[in-house]
């Protein structure tokens, strides 16, 4: 009986030892599995962050300029037979690229109207917000008559003196010509440099203060008189002249160099 009790105690003790040994041996497995789970979670988080970063759009010096120029070009209409050129500036080429998780917003700064000198605002509201302001210069290039060579006062214009070139018309808002024919035979009043556009105040076929021949046709008869031009005019334009004989002021149409026609 005593032997049986002793044997039962030994068996119980051995079972406890075996259970304890098994627990100790399994513990590292649990620790290892937990570590692996933590590492996997960290890797997933890093991968997600990397994916987010890779999908973010980068806006460097060149891209900001290109976006500003394209924005303006899409909203400006070129003159007939001409073209529009846009030149962006004002940014530091050494600037660090800016990131945005969504397409940047592009608009004219301060909701201003499009002008020869404008500023385009490019902004990002996603993540860390930022704004860039890109100044642009707009060239409205239109075909106008220009000088092939330097022209001195008194020169009578011929086809060899003139050509059609694309000129930024915003620099000169009025008095330009798009036809060479209208200027042929007219006189240069002020010096004109090569490639400069021909403008109204620099030429005339009938010139203010100079003598002109006033021609009138009546019943097949041609009558002429001498007068003085009161303003400049080119072929086909109306001018005022004063008849020297009668001292009357009449309206006439420029017909040729220093010649006007009146209707009776």
VEXTIDO-520628 format. One record per residue (C-alpha): x, y, z negated; residue in three letters. Coordinates in Angstrom, 3 decimals. Example, Ala and Ser with C-alpha at 12.3 -4.5 7.8 and 13.67 -1.06 7.14 Angstrom:
2
[rec [12.300 -4.500 -7.800] Ala] [rec [13.670 -1.060 -7.140] Ser] 
***
This chain:
264
[rec [0.000 0.000 0.000] Unk] [rec [2.811 2.328 -0.896] Unk] [rec [4.584 1.372 2.331] Unk] [rec [1.500 2.240 4.376] Unk] [rec [1.193 5.717 2.793] Unk] [rec [4.822 6.394 3.445] Unk] [rec [4.413 5.322 7.068] Unk] [rec [1.348 7.595 7.545] Unk] [rec [3.274 10.591 6.149] Unk] [rec [6.194 9.914 8.484] Unk] [rec [3.872 9.725 11.507] Unk] [rec [2.123 12.980 10.586] Unk] [rec [5.477 14.730 10.089] Unk] [rec [6.742 13.433 13.427] Unk] [rec [3.583 14.679 15.192] Unk] [rec [4.095 18.166 13.706] Unk] [rec [7.717 18.165 14.821] Unk] [rec [6.752 17.078 18.330] Unk] [rec [4.011 19.753 18.532] Unk] [rec [6.425 22.434 17.299] Unk] [rec [9.071 21.335 19.791] Unk] [rec [6.600 21.420 22.647] Unk] [rec [5.445 24.951 21.647] Unk] [rec [9.011 26.208 21.519] Unk] [rec [9.827 24.704 24.912] Unk] [rec [6.697 26.119 26.580] Unk] [rec [7.160 29.673 25.218] Unk] [rec [9.921 30.601 27.696] Unk] [rec [7.602 29.518 30.494] Unk] [rec [4.933 31.993 29.309] Unk] [rec [7.525 34.745 28.953] Unk] [rec [8.898 33.995 32.410] Unk] [rec [5.426 34.050 33.970] Unk] [rec [4.594 37.383 32.307] Unk] [rec [7.846 38.874 33.575] Unk] [rec [7.084 37.689 37.079] Unk] [rec [3.619 39.256 36.911] Unk] [rec [5.090 42.579 35.766] Unk] [rec [7.684 42.498 38.552] Unk] [rec [4.996 41.728 41.130] Unk] [rec [2.861 44.625 39.882] Unk] [rec [5.839 46.997 40.051] Unk] [rec [6.673 45.832 43.580] Unk] [rec [3.072 46.341 44.687] Unk] [rec [3.014 49.844 43.202] Unk] [rec [6.286 50.731 44.933] Unk] [rec [4.996 49.321 48.214] Unk] [rec [1.792 51.353 47.877] Unk] [rec [3.767 54.532 47.153] Unk] [rec [6.043 53.834 50.098] Unk] [rec [3.052 53.253 52.366] Unk] [rec [1.479 56.533 51.224] Unk] [rec [4.730 58.370 51.872] Unk] [rec [5.156 56.804 55.296] Unk] [rec [1.653 57.891 56.388] Unk] [rec [2.213 61.492 55.230] Unk] [rec [2.849 63.932 58.101] Unk] [rec [6.102 65.855 58.168] Unk] [rec [6.137 69.510 59.230] Unk] [rec [9.615 70.787 59.968] Unk] [rec [10.799 74.021 61.581] Unk] [rec [10.257 72.784 65.153] Unk] [rec [6.843 71.260 64.538] Unk] [rec [5.489 74.371 62.819] Unk] [rec [6.612 76.525 65.759] Unk] [rec [5.123 74.106 68.301] Unk] [rec [1.800 73.961 66.452] Unk] [rec [1.564 77.760 66.267] Unk] [rec [2.344 78.174 69.974] Unk] [rec [-0.120 75.466 71.019] Unk] [rec [-2.854 76.962 68.830] Unk] [rec [-2.531 80.349 70.552] Unk] [rec [-2.207 78.944 74.084] Unk] [rec [-5.469 77.036 73.677] Unk] [rec [-7.328 80.244 72.800] Unk] [rec [-5.947 82.784 75.285] Unk] [rec [-7.107 83.089 78.907] Unk] [rec [-4.422 83.812 81.488] Unk] [rec [-4.892 86.734 83.925] Unk] [rec [-5.974 85.848 87.467] Unk] [rec [-2.970 84.428 89.294] Unk] [rec [-0.834 84.773 86.174] Unk] [rec [0.061 82.857 83.040] Unk] [rec [0.337 83.166 79.274] Unk] [rec [3.623 82.640 77.425] Unk] [rec [3.776 82.356 73.630] Unk] [rec [6.962 82.618 71.599] Unk] [rec [6.998 81.711 67.897] Unk] [rec [9.577 83.072 65.487] Unk] [rec [10.141 84.139 61.907] Unk] [rec [10.971 80.722 60.416] Unk] [rec [14.322 79.639 58.985] Unk] [rec [15.703 76.713 60.988] Unk] [rec [17.294 75.417 57.770] Unk] [rec [13.972 75.027 55.975] Unk] [rec [13.211 71.619 54.428] Unk] [rec [10.382 69.665 56.107] Unk] [rec [7.035 69.866 54.326] Unk] [rec [4.777 66.842 53.812] Unk] [rec [1.009 66.555 54.064] Unk] [rec [-1.138 63.433 53.660] Unk] [rec [-3.643 64.792 56.186] Unk] [rec [-3.454 66.993 59.312] Unk] [rec [-2.538 70.552 58.402] Unk] [rec [-5.069 73.339 58.863] Unk] [rec [-4.218 75.945 61.523] Unk] [rec [-5.790 79.394 61.868] Unk] [rec [-4.950 83.045 62.431] Unk] [rec [-3.706 84.622 59.224] Unk] [rec [-6.257 86.802 57.425] Unk] [rec [-8.862 85.901 60.101] Unk] [rec [-7.322 88.546 62.342] Unk] [rec [-8.040 88.947 66.052] Unk] [rec [-5.618 87.636 68.631] Unk] [rec [-3.211 90.407 69.604] Unk] [rec [0.139 90.821 71.318] Unk] [rec [1.777 90.257 67.936] Unk] [rec [-0.138 87.769 65.796] Unk] [rec [0.507 85.495 62.811] Unk] [rec [-0.614 81.868 62.627] Unk] [rec [-1.241 80.326 59.195] Unk] [rec [-0.519 76.595 58.808] Unk] [rec [-1.567 75.090 55.480] Unk] [rec [-1.977 71.802 53.601] Unk] [rec [-4.472 71.271 50.767] Unk] [rec [-3.697 67.589 50.106] Unk] [rec [-1.349 66.727 47.253] Unk] [rec [0.950 69.658 46.555] Unk] [rec [-0.608 72.542 48.563] Unk] [rec [1.614 74.716 50.780] Unk] [rec [1.299 77.449 53.417] Unk] [rec [3.544 78.630 56.227] Unk] [rec [3.101 81.831 58.235] Unk] [rec [4.412 81.755 61.801] Unk] [rec [4.617 85.075 63.721] Unk] [rec [4.000 84.720 67.460] Unk] [rec [4.508 87.037 70.448] Unk] [rec [1.983 86.698 73.294] Unk] [rec [3.001 87.584 76.850] Unk] [rec [0.116 88.116 79.313] Unk] [rec [1.914 87.704 82.618] Unk] [rec [0.012 89.016 85.683] Unk] [rec [1.081 89.474 89.327] Unk] [rec [1.779 93.167 90.020] Unk] [rec [3.827 95.211 92.503] Unk] [rec [7.422 95.781 91.377] Unk] [rec [10.518 97.423 92.848] Unk] [rec [12.993 95.171 94.668] Unk] [rec [15.760 97.717 94.139] Unk] [rec [16.332 101.043 92.352] Unk] [rec [14.142 103.744 93.942] Unk] [rec [15.014 107.439 93.867] Unk] [rec [12.525 110.344 93.872] Unk] [rec [11.466 111.226 97.423] Unk] [rec [11.808 107.656 98.746] Unk] [rec [8.993 106.670 101.134] Unk] [rec [8.033 103.121 100.225] Unk] [rec [8.241 100.262 102.723] Unk] [rec [7.777 96.499 102.405] Unk] [rec [11.523 96.170 101.854] Unk] [rec [11.188 98.170 98.631] Unk] [rec [8.352 96.202 97.051] Unk] [rec [7.462 92.694 95.891] Unk] [rec [4.916 90.893 93.718] Unk] [rec [6.230 89.716 90.328] Unk] [rec [4.754 88.417 87.079] Unk] [rec [4.868 91.177 84.473] Unk] [rec [3.696 91.388 80.870] Unk] [rec [0.714 93.680 81.415] Unk] [rec [0.271 94.315 77.676] Unk] [rec [3.348 96.522 77.839] Unk] [rec [1.648 98.733 80.464] Unk] [rec [-2.116 98.827 80.025] Unk] [rec [-3.138 100.840 83.105] Unk] [rec [-2.014 102.200 86.444] Unk] [rec [-0.623 98.937 87.890] Unk] [rec [-1.055 97.685 91.461] Unk] [rec [-1.553 94.145 92.728] Unk] [rec [-1.365 94.988 96.449] Unk] [rec [1.756 96.104 98.319] Unk] [rec [-0.302 97.490 101.228] Unk] [rec [-1.841 100.266 99.160] Unk] [rec [1.598 101.667 98.326] Unk] [rec [3.184 101.575 101.774] Unk] [rec [4.191 105.047 102.954] Unk] [rec [3.744 106.642 99.532] Unk] [rec [6.431 108.798 97.986] Unk] [rec [8.356 108.033 94.813] Unk] [rec [7.980 110.856 92.280] Unk] [rec [10.203 109.526 89.497] Unk] [rec [13.147 107.162 89.480] Unk] [rec [12.108 103.496 89.350] Unk] [rec [14.533 100.769 88.268] Unk] [rec [14.812 97.426 90.028] Unk] [rec [12.150 94.919 88.835] Unk] [rec [10.105 97.680 87.162] Unk] [rec [6.374 97.691 87.962] Unk] [rec [5.110 100.467 90.203] Unk] [rec [2.656 102.574 88.208] Unk] [rec [0.293 105.354 89.235] Unk] [rec [2.215 108.286 87.868] Unk] [rec [5.425 107.305 89.693] Unk] [rec [4.135 107.381 93.294] Unk] [rec [1.730 109.321 95.489] Unk] [rec [0.709 109.492 99.131] Unk] [rec [-0.774 112.871 98.476] Unk] [rec [1.029 114.596 95.617] Unk] [rec [-0.296 117.268 93.292] Unk] [rec [0.852 120.796 94.172] Unk] [rec [2.079 119.853 97.666] Unk] [rec [0.680 120.989 100.977] Unk] [rec [-1.632 118.612 102.828] Unk] [rec [-3.470 118.591 106.116] Unk] [rec [-7.247 118.591 105.727] Unk] [rec [-8.901 116.796 108.624] Unk] [rec [-12.606 116.926 109.468] Unk] [rec [-14.424 115.208 112.342] Unk] [rec [-17.584 116.743 113.803] Unk] [rec [-19.334 115.634 117.021] Unk] [rec [-16.175 113.982 118.284] Unk] [rec [-14.118 117.047 117.552] Unk] [rec [-11.197 117.011 115.137] Unk] [rec [-10.706 120.094 113.026] Unk] [rec [-7.772 120.531 110.673] Unk] [rec [-6.707 123.039 108.070] Unk] [rec [-3.953 123.431 105.533] Unk] [rec [-4.611 122.928 101.881] Unk] [rec [-2.951 122.158 98.547] Unk] [rec [-3.517 118.895 96.657] Unk] [rec [-4.852 119.410 93.151] Unk] [rec [-4.082 115.859 92.017] Unk] [rec [-2.189 112.735 93.115] Unk] [rec [-3.735 110.081 95.311] Unk] [rec [-2.944 106.893 97.227] Unk] [rec [-4.522 105.511 100.378] Unk] [rec [-8.327 105.490 100.160] Unk] [rec [-8.487 107.356 96.869] Unk] [rec [-10.454 110.567 96.346] Unk] [rec [-8.551 113.762 95.588] Unk] [rec [-9.379 117.418 95.191] Unk] [rec [-7.750 119.923 97.580] Unk] [rec [-7.975 123.682 97.992] Unk] [rec [-8.336 125.096 101.506] Unk] [rec [-5.741 127.851 101.761] Unk] [rec [-7.713 129.802 104.327] Unk] [rec [-11.032 129.903 102.482] Unk] [rec [-9.696 129.245 98.989] Unk] [rec [-12.503 126.705 98.573] Unk] [rec [-11.999 123.482 96.632] Unk] [rec [-13.221 120.350 98.378] Unk] [rec [-13.223 116.634 97.713] Unk] [rec [-11.366 114.520 100.249] Unk] [rec [-10.112 110.969 100.816] Unk] [rec [-6.424 110.182 101.240] Unk] [rec [-5.842 109.008 104.813] Unk] [rec [-2.059 109.082 105.195] Unk] [rec [1.049 110.719 103.818] Unk] [rec [0.071 114.334 103.035] Unk] [rec [-3.207 113.954 104.935] Unk] [rec [-6.791 113.873 103.675] Unk] [rec [-10.178 113.555 105.360] Unk] [rec [-13.381 115.381 104.494] Unk] [rec [-16.940 114.658 105.579] Unk] [rec [-18.890 117.539 107.073] Unk] 
***
